[in-house]
Amino acid sequence: MNKSIFRPNILALKPYSSARSEYQGQAICYLDANENPYENRVNRYPDPLQMELRTIVSQIKKTDASNLFIGNGSDEAIDLLIRATCNPGVDEIIVTDPSYGMYSVSAAINQVKVKKVPLNIDFNLNSNEILKNVDDNTKLILLCSPNNPTGNELERKEILHIINNFQGLVIVDEAYIEFSSQPSLLSELSKYPNLVILQTLSKAYGMAGLRIGFAFASNIIIDVLNSIKPPYNVSVVAQDMAVQLLRSQSENLTKQVKEIINERKKLTDFLVLNEHVIKVFPSDANFILVRFKQSEIIFNYLTKMGIIVRNRSKELNCEGCLRFTVGTPAENMQLMNALLKYN
Ligand SMILES: *Cc1c(COP(=O)(O)O)cnc(C)c1O
């Protein structure tokens, strides 16, 4: 990867140096940051580089801490990656259609053009179609696997073909990887200097409320992200609670993920046989995309029954589709009962 992928102003940037980053040892008194000195557990600023959290995450993910960026949700990493590479009004990104809506929103906020390249009708990735759309101003290609809202894993061979034939950064968003039958690309990260992998604590890890997401990449990329992020982007409360939950929760999580995958199968088997359903798309995630004969009516009916699902019928090739998150067995039962009762 060539450093010129980054905007010149970003490469020239002298980052803000916070009080907490200039002094990292154990001191007797901290009179450097204009904090209130009286202890209440949050009177001090958080560690800007999240060393404790970064250490435990890199152990869990079997990567080096220097290859890990921690953001205020992976949404922050998406925004920073666009800002680090794309000159407003000049550069552009490529996303698949359909995919996660935040990519386009983040690009629009940064005045960056988005080329949407359709997935195949079965929502598989066509790498040549993506590569055909690359031009001199294309800085990023964003792929989501398993893809939101369709739920399918993108084919590894197609992803690698893009990584190997594109000069800019390829971002693979693995927000749902824990639910997938395919392994993460993370173990191959060192082979691909232009690859960025996004993961999050918001889905399988059960910490959406903490707002913590990860970018894994070569240390050149990670250093740039850390130099442009707001210095205290992850709060003391979020860092501490994430460390605590990551230490205590791991067996629970494995069980929960297994149960969610079981429930996904149960729900799928039910939906396939339901008279209102046209098609159930295969899912590698914790949600299922389902095409209904009359999706608007079903959506309104479920809402009236107090069951909130996502209407995705306006997305490309998703006509008539609703997206169901897999809930607890009791919640899924309520959904199934409601659909059985409807006629
Ligand atoms: C939910 C989701 C995320 C998670 O974003 P956070 O900011 O980490 O909560 C990222 N990408 C996709 C595709 C998602 O669906």
The ligand as an SDF file (V2000), in Angstrom:
LIG
                    3D

 15 15  0  0  0  0  0  0  0  0999 V2000
  -24.5190   -2.9080   13.2960 C   0  0  0  0  0  0  0  0  0  0  0  0
  -23.4840   -2.7180   12.2510 C   0  0  0  0  0  0  0  0  0  0  0  0
  -22.2740   -2.1120   12.5750 C   0  0  0  0  0  0  0  0  0  0  0  0
  -21.9840   -1.7260   13.9840 C   0  0  0  0  0  0  0  0  0  0  0  0
  -21.7330   -0.4350   14.1720 O   0  0  0  0  0  0  0  0  0  0  0  0
  -21.2850    0.0630   15.6300 P   0  0  0  0  0  0  0  0  0  0  0  0
  -21.0520    1.4990   15.3480 O   0  0  0  0  0  0  0  0  0  0  0  0
  -20.0310   -0.6850   15.9880 O   0  0  0  0  0  0  0  0  0  0  0  0
  -22.4030   -0.2180   16.5760 O   0  0  0  0  0  0  0  0  0  0  0  0
  -21.3000   -1.9880   11.5870 C   0  0  0  0  0  0  0  0  0  0  0  0
  -21.5250   -2.4430   10.3480 N   0  0  0  0  0  0  0  0  0  0  0  0
  -22.6880   -3.0560   10.0200 C   0  0  0  0  0  0  0  0  0  0  0  0
  -22.8660   -3.5970    8.6790 C   0  0  0  0  0  0  0  0  0  0  0  0
  -23.6870   -3.1950   10.9630 C   0  0  0  0  0  0  0  0  0  0  0  0
  -24.8350   -3.7850   10.6170 O   0  0  0  0  0  0  0  0  0  0  0  0
  1  2  1  0
  2  3  1  0
  2 14  2  0
  3  4  1  0
  3 10  2  0
  4  5  1  0
  5  6  1  0
  6  7  2  0
  6  8  1  0
  6  9  1  0
 10 11  1  0
 11 12  2  0
 12 13  1  0
 12 14  1  0
 14 15  1  0
M  END
$$$$
